[in-house]
Amino acid sequence: MTFIHWIIILVIVIAAITFYSVFNISLWFRAMMSGAHVKLSELFSITVKKLDARSIVNNYIKAKKAGVNITIAQIENHLQAHGNIELVINALIAASSANLKDLDLKTAIAVDLSGRDINEAVKHCIMPQIIQINDITAIAKNGIEVTTSVKITLRVNLKRIIGGALEETIIARISEGIMTIIGNAATHNEILERPNLITQKIMENKTLSQDTAFDILSVDIVDIKVGRNIGAELEIDKAEAVKYISQADAEKRRAEAVAAEQEMRALTQEMRARVVAAESEVPRALAGALKYGNINVKDYMQMENLKSDTLMRKALSGSASSDMLTPSLNAPKKKKTKLQ
């Protein structure tokens, strides 16, 4: 063979390798053998766009074999939007196997691009999820505290999955509903005797799942506990407050009474001082009367005798106080002897 022949063979080999690598002949052949025909132009476009041709073709083959209607262009667009096409196709296959007609390709792509796990959504649509809410506490009208724990069975609604609220909204609404039911009960015994009263009223309220991505299948009571007597505690606190107020008022009145007593004592002392001052003027007046002859000594002595006689009579009758008696009128105390 001449040198030209070797050059021609080399060119043919290079061309074959380039054609094989650019057009992914192996993927094209495998797709054709799997019954999911892929055009060479589509493979060339995938290569030029620097996408993962193997992943695209494998997912396309899997979708076609499962009966999912999807095109290579739709897979490319989802990958370019940074979506997970494998999750979307798996979810569509699971929904098709479970005969769920509410999930289509457009909805699955939208859910995946929103950041939610479309596989989990389909799984919980086929097999409902159970959420437990613990320690929902409310107070009945008689003041007794009641604590309840419930289990909620939820099923994903694929029609409302886009834009629908998540589990937190369901939990908040059901907790609010249970607290309202307990609060409207006349006594806590109504709840203890009929726990199904809570579940019945909750299930009758169709607005709890409105605008959410779920349907409430059931609400089941797990536990009910009786807590503190809040009404009695409030009454005790009220009575304590009234007691403190009454004590404060009594203390205020006592302080006012003490102040008034002190004022009266001061006034009494003042009056006594005036009496003493007035009495001190009596000897001076008597001296003046004797000096100027208004009374004589005989009259003065008669007056003194009359005063002494009056004090003695009072002393004998026991109506005179000790300070009214002069030392001369106080009878001396007799000492007891052994004979007595």
C-alpha positions as CSV (number, residue, x, y, z in Angstrom):
1,M,0.0,0.0,0.0
2,T,1.2,3.4,-0.9
3,F,1.5,6.4,1.4
4,I,-1.7,7.9,-0.1
5,H,-3.7,4.8,0.8
6,W,-2.6,5.1,4.4
7,I,-3.6,8.8,4.5
8,I,-7.1,7.9,3.1
9,I,-7.5,5.1,5.7
10,L,-6.5,7.5,8.5
11,V,-8.9,10.2,7.3
12,I,-11.7,7.6,7.2
13,V,-10.9,6.4,10.8
14,I,-10.8,9.9,12.1
15,A,-14.1,10.8,10.4
16,A,-15.7,7.6,11.8
17,I,-14.5,8.4,15.3
18,T,-15.7,12.0,15.0
19,F,-19.1,11.0,13.6
20,Y,-19.5,8.3,16.3
21,S,-18.6,10.8,19.2
22,V,-20.5,13.7,17.9
23,F,-23.7,11.9,17.0
24,N,-23.5,9.3,19.9
25,I,-24.2,6.4,17.6
26,S,-24.3,4.0,20.5
27,L,-27.0,5.9,22.3
28,W,-29.0,6.2,19.1
29,F,-28.7,2.5,18.5
30,R,-29.7,1.6,22.0
31,A,-32.7,4.0,21.8
32,M,-33.8,2.4,18.6
33,M,-33.5,-1.1,20.0
34,S,-35.5,0.0,23.0
35,G,-38.4,1.3,20.9
36,A,-37.7,4.9,21.8
37,H,-36.5,6.4,18.5
38,V,-34.1,9.4,18.8
39,K,-33.1,11.4,15.8
40,L,-29.4,11.9,15.0
41,S,-30.1,15.6,14.8
42,E,-31.4,15.6,18.3
43,L,-28.3,13.8,19.5
44,F,-26.1,16.3,17.7
45,S,-28.1,19.2,19.3
46,I,-27.6,17.7,22.8
47,T,-23.9,17.4,22.2
48,V,-23.6,20.9,21.0
49,K,-25.5,22.2,24.0
50,K,-23.1,20.3,26.3
51,L,-25.9,18.4,28.0
52,D,-25.6,14.9,29.4
53,A,-26.7,12.9,26.4
54,R,-26.6,9.6,28.2
55,S,-28.9,10.8,31.1
56,I,-31.3,12.3,28.6
57,V,-31.6,9.2,26.4
58,N,-31.8,6.9,29.4
59,N,-34.7,8.9,30.9
60,Y,-36.4,9.1,27.6
61,I,-36.2,5.4,27.1
62,K,-37.5,4.8,30.6
63,A,-40.4,7.2,30.1
64,K,-41.4,5.6,26.7
65,K,-41.3,2.1,28.1
66,A,-43.6,3.2,31.0
67,G,-46.0,4.9,28.6
68,V,-45.2,8.5,29.7
69,N,-45.7,10.9,26.9
70,I,-42.6,13.1,26.8
71,T,-40.2,14.4,24.1
72,I,-36.4,14.9,24.0
73,A,-37.0,18.7,23.7
74,Q,-39.1,18.7,26.9
75,I,-36.3,16.8,28.7
76,E,-33.7,19.3,27.4
77,N,-35.7,22.3,28.5
78,H,-36.2,20.9,32.0
79,L,-32.5,20.2,32.4
80,Q,-31.6,23.6,31.2
81,A,-34.0,25.1,33.8
82,H,-32.0,23.2,36.5
83,G,-34.7,20.7,37.2
84,N,-34.4,17.0,38.0
85,I,-35.9,15.2,35.1
86,E,-35.3,11.8,36.7
87,L,-37.6,12.7,39.6
88,V,-40.2,14.0,37.3
89,I,-40.3,10.8,35.2
90,N,-40.2,8.6,38.2
91,A,-43.2,10.5,39.7
92,L,-45.1,10.2,36.4
93,I,-44.4,6.5,36.2
94,A,-45.6,6.0,39.8
95,A,-48.8,8.1,39.2
96,S,-49.5,6.1,36.0
97,S,-49.0,2.8,37.8
98,A,-51.4,3.9,40.6
99,N,-53.9,5.2,38.0
100,L,-53.6,8.8,39.3
101,K,-55.0,11.0,36.5
102,D,-54.5,14.3,38.3
103,L,-50.8,14.4,37.6
104,D,-49.6,15.4,34.1
105,L,-46.2,16.3,32.8
106,K,-46.8,20.1,33.1
107,T,-47.8,19.8,36.7
108,A,-44.9,17.5,37.6
109,I,-42.4,19.8,36.0
110,A,-43.9,22.9,37.7
111,V,-43.7,21.1,41.1
112,D,-40.2,20.0,40.6
113,L,-39.0,23.5,39.6
114,S,-40.8,25.0,42.6
115,G,-38.4,23.0,44.9
116,R,-40.8,20.4,46.2
117,D,-40.1,16.7,45.9
118,I,-42.6,15.5,43.3
119,N,-41.8,11.9,44.2
120,E,-42.7,12.5,47.8
121,A,-45.9,14.2,46.8
122,V,-47.0,11.2,44.6
123,K,-46.0,8.8,47.3
124,H,-48.2,10.6,49.9
125,C,-51.0,10.7,47.4
126,I,-50.8,6.9,47.0
127,M,-50.0,6.3,50.7
128,P,-51.4,9.0,53.0
129,Q,-49.1,10.5,55.6
130,I,-49.8,10.7,59.3
131,I,-48.9,13.7,61.4
132,Q,-49.1,13.8,65.2
133,I,-49.8,17.0,67.1
134,N,-49.0,16.8,70.8
135,D,-50.2,18.8,73.7
136,I,-52.9,21.0,72.3
137,T,-54.0,22.8,75.5
138,A,-57.3,24.7,76.0
139,I,-59.6,25.6,78.9
140,A,-63.2,24.6,79.2
141,K,-65.9,27.1,80.5
142,N,-65.7,25.7,84.0
143,G,-62.0,26.7,84.2
144,I,-60.4,23.2,83.9
145,E,-57.4,22.8,81.6
146,V,-57.6,20.0,79.0
147,T,-54.6,18.8,77.0
148,T,-55.1,16.8,73.8
149,S,-52.9,14.9,71.4
150,V,-54.2,13.9,67.9
151,K,-53.0,12.1,64.8
152,I,-54.0,13.6,61.4
153,T,-54.1,11.5,58.2
154,L,-53.4,13.6,55.1
155,R,-53.4,12.8,51.4
156,V,-51.8,15.0,48.9
157,N,-54.2,16.7,46.5
158,L,-52.3,16.8,43.1
159,K,-54.7,19.4,41.8
160,R,-53.9,21.9,44.6
161,I,-50.2,21.0,45.0
162,I,-49.1,24.0,43.1
163,G,-49.6,27.1,45.3
164,G,-51.2,25.0,48.1
165,A,-50.1,25.5,51.7
166,L,-48.0,22.9,53.4
167,E,-48.4,20.7,56.6
168,E,-47.8,23.6,58.9
169,T,-51.0,25.3,57.9
170,I,-53.0,22.2,58.4
171,I,-51.5,21.7,61.9
172,A,-52.2,25.3,62.9
173,R,-55.8,25.2,61.7
174,I,-56.6,21.9,63.4
175,S,-55.0,23.0,66.6
176,E,-57.1,26.2,66.5
177,G,-60.2,24.1,65.9
178,I,-59.5,21.8,68.8
179,M,-58.9,24.7,71.2
180,T,-62.2,26.3,70.0
181,I,-64.1,23.1,70.6
182,I,-62.7,22.6,74.1
183,G,-63.2,26.3,75.0
184,N,-66.9,26.0,73.9
185,A,-67.5,23.0,76.2
186,A,-69.5,23.8,79.3
187,T,-67.3,21.4,81.4
188,H,-64.2,19.3,80.8
189,N,-66.4,16.2,81.5
190,E,-68.0,16.8,78.1
191,I,-64.7,16.3,76.4
192,L,-63.7,13.3,78.6
193,E,-67.0,11.6,78.0
194,R,-67.2,12.2,74.3
195,P,-63.7,12.5,72.7
196,N,-65.2,11.8,69.3
197,L,-67.0,15.2,69.7
198,I,-63.7,16.8,68.7
199,T,-63.1,14.6,65.6
200,Q,-66.7,15.0,64.4
201,K,-66.6,18.8,64.5
202,I,-63.1,18.9,63.0
203,M,-64.2,16.6,60.1
204,E,-67.4,18.6,59.5
205,N,-65.3,21.8,59.0
206,K,-64.4,21.6,55.3
207,T,-62.5,24.8,55.3
208,L,-59.6,23.4,57.2
209,S,-58.0,22.0,54.0
210,Q,-59.0,24.9,51.8
211,D,-56.1,26.4,49.8
212,T,-53.8,23.6,51.0
213,A,-52.1,20.8,49.1
214,F,-53.8,18.2,51.2
215,D,-57.1,16.5,51.9
216,I,-57.8,15.6,55.6
217,L,-58.8,11.9,55.7
218,S,-59.2,11.6,59.4
219,V,-58.4,13.1,62.8
220,D,-57.9,10.6,65.7
221,I,-57.6,11.3,69.4
222,V,-54.4,9.9,70.8
223,D,-54.6,11.2,74.4
224,I,-56.6,13.5,76.7
225,K,-55.3,14.8,80.0
226,V,-56.9,17.0,82.6
227,G,-54.6,19.8,83.8
228,R,-54.9,22.6,86.3
229,N,-58.0,24.3,87.5
230,I,-57.3,27.7,85.9
231,G,-60.6,29.1,87.0
232,A,-60.0,28.4,90.6
233,E,-56.5,29.7,90.4
234,L,-57.8,33.0,88.9
235,E,-60.4,33.2,91.7
236,I,-57.7,32.7,94.3
237,D,-55.5,35.3,92.7
238,K,-58.5,37.7,92.6
239,A,-59.3,37.0,96.3
240,E,-55.6,37.6,97.2
241,A,-55.7,40.9,95.3
242,V,-58.9,41.9,97.1
243,K,-57.3,40.9,100.4
244,Y,-54.2,43.0,99.8
245,I,-56.4,45.9,98.8
246,S,-58.5,45.5,102.0
247,Q,-55.3,45.3,104.1
248,A,-53.9,48.4,102.5
249,D,-57.2,50.3,103.2
250,A,-57.3,49.0,106.8
251,E,-53.7,50.0,107.3
252,K,-54.5,53.4,105.9
253,R,-57.5,53.8,108.3
254,R,-55.3,52.6,111.2
255,A,-52.6,55.1,110.4
256,E,-55.3,57.9,110.2
257,A,-56.7,56.8,113.5
258,V,-53.2,56.8,115.1
259,A,-52.6,60.3,113.7
260,A,-56.0,61.5,115.0
261,E,-55.2,60.0,118.4
262,Q,-51.8,61.7,118.5
263,E,-53.6,65.0,117.6
264,M,-56.1,64.5,120.4
265,R,-53.3,63.8,122.9
266,A,-51.5,66.9,121.8
267,L,-54.7,68.9,122.1
268,T,-55.3,67.4,125.6
269,Q,-51.8,68.4,126.7
270,E,-52.4,71.8,125.3
271,M,-55.7,72.1,127.3
272,R,-54.0,70.8,130.5
273,A,-51.3,73.4,130.0
274,R,-54.0,76.1,129.7
275,V,-55.7,74.7,132.9
276,V,-52.4,74.8,134.8
277,A,-51.8,78.3,133.5
278,A,-55.2,79.4,134.6
279,E,-54.8,77.7,138.1
280,S,-51.5,79.5,138.5
281,E,-53.5,82.8,138.3
282,V,-55.7,81.8,141.2
283,P,-53.2,82.5,144.1
284,R,-52.3,85.8,142.5
285,A,-56.0,86.7,142.2
286,L,-56.5,85.8,145.9
287,A,-53.5,87.8,147.0
288,G,-54.8,90.8,145.1
289,A,-58.3,90.4,146.6
290,L,-56.8,90.2,150.1
291,K,-54.5,93.1,149.4
292,Y,-57.3,95.4,148.1
293,G,-59.8,94.2,150.7
294,N,-62.2,92.5,148.4
295,I,-62.2,89.5,150.7
296,N,-61.0,89.2,154.3
297,V,-59.0,86.4,156.0
298,K,-62.1,84.9,157.5
299,D,-63.8,84.4,154.1
300,Y,-60.6,83.0,152.7
301,M,-60.4,80.4,155.6
302,Q,-64.0,79.5,155.2
303,M,-63.4,78.8,151.5
304,E,-60.3,76.7,152.3
305,N,-62.3,74.7,154.8
306,L,-65.1,74.2,152.3
307,K,-62.6,72.9,149.7
308,S,-61.0,70.5,152.2
309,D,-64.4,69.3,153.3
310,T,-65.4,68.6,149.7
311,L,-62.2,66.7,149.0
312,M,-62.7,64.6,152.2
313,R,-66.2,63.7,151.2
314,K,-65.1,62.6,147.8
315,A,-62.2,60.6,149.2
316,L,-64.6,58.8,151.6
317,S,-67.1,58.1,148.7
318,G,-64.2,56.8,146.5
319,S,-65.1,59.2,143.6
320,A,-62.0,61.3,144.0
321,S,-58.8,60.7,142.0
322,S,-55.5,60.6,143.7
323,D,-54.3,63.8,142.3
324,M,-57.4,65.6,143.7
325,L,-56.4,64.8,147.2
326,T,-53.8,66.9,149.0
327,P,-51.1,65.1,151.0
328,S,-52.8,66.1,154.2
329,L,-56.0,64.4,153.3
330,N,-54.5,61.1,152.2
331,A,-55.0,58.7,155.1
332,P,-51.8,57.1,156.3
333,K,-51.5,53.4,155.6
334,K,-51.7,51.2,158.7
335,K,-49.0,48.6,159.1
336,K,-50.3,45.1,159.7
337,T,-49.2,43.5,162.9
338,K,-48.8,39.9,163.8
339,L,-52.0,40.0,165.8
340,Q,-54.0,41.2,162.8
